[in-house]
Amino acid sequence: MAKERLKVIPLGGLGEIGKNMTALEYGDDIMVVDAGLMFPEEEMLGVDLVIPDITYLLENQGKIRGIVITHGHEDHTGALPYILPRLKAPVYATPLTHGLISVKLKEQKALHGAKLNVFQSGSEIVLGKFRVNPYHVSHSIPDAVGLVIQTPVGVVVYSGDFKLDYTPVDGKPTDFAKLARLGAGGVLLLLSDSTYVEEPGYTPSERIVGESLDRIMGDAPGRVIVATFASLISRIQQVIDAAEKHGKRLFIVGRSMSDNVQMARELGYLRISPDMLGKIEELRRLPPDKVAIILTGTQGEPTSALVRMANRDHPHLRVLKGDTIVVSASPIPGNEAVISRTLDNLFREGAQVLYSRVATVHVHGHGSQEDLKMMMSLVKPRFFVPIHGEYRHLVLHTKLAQSLGIPASNTFVMEDGDVLEVSSKSAKVVGKVSSNSVYVDGLGVGDIGNVVLRDRRLLSRDGFLIVIIAIDKKLGSISGRPDILSRGFVDPSEADALYEECRRLVIKALDRGGERLAESSFVSSKVKDTLGKFVYEQTKRRPMILPVVMEV
């Protein structure tokens, strides 16, 4: 019997959608599964991306044997450019996933020094005391895998993102036969994707999207413009197939989309005739009904081709009357309002816009309730941990597991940072490690914290008031009248009386009857306190008050 216990430590992806990352630790060995990013929530003002907190991994750098990536979507790979320069761990991925990671690392100038290794489903990766056997799963991207992890205390199955799809675009369904064999031999722990646990039934096949795109290409009176994720290689192939069938020339717009298409073609994951591809300069010379375009922008990203086109800001593309625009993706939680504005703008420009609520132009790549039941029924785990989902998803998934006979005491609703210790006979949550979100803002990684976000929220809500105070260096008293500037507080042209009273109060508060004023920190504190109370009484607003003290 092993003396050590297996530790399972989710560092991202639990209680949220995105930034998926999980560490498994046994003795002196740690393996990591995935390293994803998350789009910022609305209150994260100015933040570009959110990535997992790798403090625990940095503290145990010497134990890390490798990072295994399940597939190429950014919620599983997007943190790598930001963490690899610090973590310096080898990365293992399937060929297409490896290609997508390489493109992203090159784009972020983080490819140099990265240790990238390629594996195939059905192979074995040895990471210290962990033996990892990847198996193929159906998802919305080729080369996706789940992981069978042999540990000294038993077999762990990590589902990755998966669904039942008997007609996938790449022709490779999920390897349920392997899972059934594992279940018959005994599985200690299952960690399973929970993203679409609220959906009853089975997730539809990717095939129905291909059929829809075929009809749209055939019926459209003008150009067909399809927006999708640059990493959604299966969907890109479906667009290629439909365009080729209906004799349309295909144009790839956007750097990330072009780079991924080129890489996938070189690796053999995209099939396209070279003479089908057009250069953007040729667009105007072709009849609209002979044109198909693929671009990015499904999440309303401000710099994406679709959004720039909707805002009449793209250098090469304008919406034309008769255009059919297909938005082939689901909104990421938190992006709904931005996406709605983009759709509205496209409609205003006169396009016919098709999206998931009005047409079958997208199906998600995650298992619904019956898919998830099938996974649990085949694997028959002793212990169960739901992963990848908001808190309600995790709770609902444990209830689904319990309905199939897994005891409630053997299911664990965990959150980021929780530490689950597992032996061959028992499991329990024993503690917590650092798991704060790390914000990426421009070139800064982790230098934006909650204090900065709080200040940004305050500024966005009530604006700011700058009070410029001159102090006579010799006399130590206030010199002249304070200047007051504001932004986002009240209209300066209508605030003369308010600002005049603010000046009077500042002069009164700093009047020491001829004595020298104390240091500038005292002056700042006094001004903030005095004006904060007065401004709130007059306006019921709390602008950020920024005193500027100068010696003259």
Phi, psi and omega in degrees: 000133181291137178280323180285159173248150175281133175253131176246119188231098175288127179255356178186156175097355179249121186087013182198165175254111179117184184040049182290128178196129181224135177252138172244129186232133174219115181060239182263016183237134173232131168243147182242138176249118175069158178204082190257171176245171178224143174287146183291150173281166188301325183281354178274071190295129177081352181280134181273314184213161174235132181233164182292157175276116182256023180307313182298321180291321178295323178293336181240035184310319184292344181270345190283123182261340179165161175246121180257125183257129184280327177193177194270007178287152189290338176286359175238345183234343194295341180277347186303317180300336184265334183259332184297322178300336180263323187273325177053044179257148176293145181245137180240131183205158174290166187304312181293317178299318176302317180296316180295320178295317180299317178300315182292317179295321179295319179299322181268008180056040180239012184285326182297126178089349179288136180259094184256129181236144182254137172227163176248151173300140184095351179271187178227137176242127179257119180235087185063236181273003177262130171249116188253123177245102179286146175229149186289140173230152173278131176212192181268018178212140178294166175064026175274145182224154161259171184234131167258117186246111177278119179239164179298341180259351179149183184270131175247131175250124177250113192290333193063191174275127185208164169205165171281121177212108183277351177229057181290161183298322181274000177075012183239099179287167177302137183280074180288337178298319179295319180296322179296319178296321178297315180301322180292331181271345178107117178245129182284313189217135173245127170249116192231140180303134185242005193306318184244035180294340179285343184275124177286165175074203180256151174287132180298157180285152173300339183302324184291332176291318177301319179294320178295315180297325177298314179296317182297315179298323182285327187266340187296132180284339182227217181291148173247120182244119184248121176259131178205175177291144179295337181268358184275070188300322180298318180292322178299320178297321179295321177296317178302312183298316181293319180296318180295318181299324185257018171068035180259147173276138186253135179238129178259122185242132178108140185296312183296320179295315181297316181297317181292320179296316179299315180297314182295326176294316182297326180273355178086015179268350173234133178252116180207136178287130183303325182284355175282332185279132179248160174266147188304331181292340182278350188306314187289341183273351183259147173298141183305325183285000177250017186239131169233140184230136173245132179209177179257171176129015184293341181255015177071025180298128188303326184265003183286160183297318183296315182293319179295323177294317179297331181263011182058038186241002182274135183293336185242340188242133170231148175288129178251150173301132182097352176294140169249118182249124183251121176259101190256075178188159174267145177296133172287134181310131182101343182261000189303316184295318180295318180295319179301319179297320179296315179300316179301315181296323178294319176298319179299328180282356175097010180277155166273120186247125179246129179217176194299335181282340185242350181204157180275072183250003177202137165233144183281165185260018185248148180292137171272189189304316183289325175299316182293322177297319180299316179302311183293323181294324180283318186283325179051057184284154173284317180240152184223132175230117175284140179230173176056081176168163174289167191302320181296325178297318181295318179296313181296325180291322177295322178295323177296317178297318180294328179293340178263008173103001175282124183301145179302326181291346180257007176247143187226117172271106184252164173233169181307132178094342178296146179246114177260122176261130185233130169246184180292344184239340188216163177208142176200152176279124189245353181176196184211144175243170181301130183213033178291153174289143176250126186264135174256120182228102185065234179273353182273132177239110177085001179269359174255121181242188183296328179296316179295317179296322177298316179296321179295321178296319179298314179298320182289334184274311187235004178074198180217160181231120178257127179245114182260119186240126176261130180247127177294119185298323182282313186274337181072021180240167181293136183247116179074191182264140178297147171264143180233127175237150177213155172219134176070015182252285172223161179294117183305327182291344181248013187239020183303313182295319180297314182291326178296319178292325177298316178301314181300317181294322179296314179300317181296317183295330183261005179283116181249021177060039179094345178285155178293143174288153176288184183299167188297331180296324177293316180301312180301313181299317181295318180295315180300314183295314183295309184285328178302313180294314184295312183298320179295319178299323184277328189235347188058030175238155180235075177293156173287124182260122185240094177287137174241112184256125181234139174269134181233000000 
